[in-house]
Structures are given as structure tokens and as C-alpha cells.
Amino acid sequence: AGQAEAASASQLGERLNTLETRVNQPGREEAVARALAAAALKAATERGGSFAAELQTYGQVAKDDPAVAELQAYAEQGVPTRAELTRRLQPATSAILDAVHQPVEGESITDRLFSSAMRMVKVRPVGEVEGETPEAIVARMEERVKSGDLKAAVAEWNSLPDAGKQASADFKKALDARIAVEDLMNATLTRAMASAGTNG
């Protein structure tokens, strides 16, 4: 019994020593702190509003991450959330269609009446609409935003007539900002988790 207890105590001591060695590995604490700070930063970028404090914290434990400088441009103001983009969608699409159906100088009375009617009548197709009319492009763009495929929504926006682009430039800017921050954060979190895993 005494020998068994001694053997058991010896095994426990070895396990504790192994655990202590792992915890005290060079860079272990830093890697875990980096992963936790990255996760907190990602959550902050997704909730909307400023994420300057979280970025500062992350920057202190990940001075070598190039994303810190790039995220700084968005930190104070934050970027629109996906929910906010969805809320902004309807005003943006209305502005697009109003702009592309404005009367053109020199067009006929019939064309002017048609343009006027198009601005007044808000019934338009939705969903996966085929075609290259402004209405079809807007319908697909809406569908992409609502389904979360923001990059595909940008691709649809890029095919709009210039008047539609000008009328919705602020919405496009918001889309671009959300995409840029998400791409940066996905890469940042991947690097941080890989670092923690390697050191673990």
C-alpha cells in the first residue's frame, strides 16, 4: 500500500510539473491573452459603435499584427452592423430607383410621363430577379444583403447606372466598411487562435 501511494504521489507530482511547464512556456500567457483580446475585439466590431478601447487592448498584446493599423481607421466611429445595413437598405434602394428614373433633358412627353410614373409607383420585383434593369439589380442586391452575402451585394451595386451609384454612395461606403472590418477581423482571429494553439 505504501509503495502504491508513493507511486501515485510520484505520478501526480510529474503531472503537476508538466502542467506548470506548459503554463510557464515562453509566450504561452501572451498567446492566450492575444486570443482573448482578439475575440473581444471581434465582438466589439460586430455590436456597432466605437471599438477603439478593444483595439487598443489588442494592440498592446499583438504589436506585430498589421491589422491593428488598418482597423484604426474604423475604430472611433465603428462600422454599421449587418442589421443596420438591412435597415438602411430600403431608403437606399428607393433613392437608387428615384435617381435612375429622373427625367432626362430632351426626352419625349411619353418618356417623361413614364419616368414620373416609375417614381410614384413603388411596386417592384423582389428576390432573385433576372435581367439587367435597375429594378432587377436592386432586387438582387437586397437579396444579397438580407442573406448576408455582402460582397455579392457590392458586385450587384457595381452594375448599377451611374445615377443609381451616386444616389446610394453612402450605403456603398457602409457596405465596404463592414466588409473590410470583417475581413481584417477574421484574419486577426485566425492568427491569434493559431498562435494560442501552437503555444498550447
Disulfide bonds with the S-S distance in Angstrom:
none
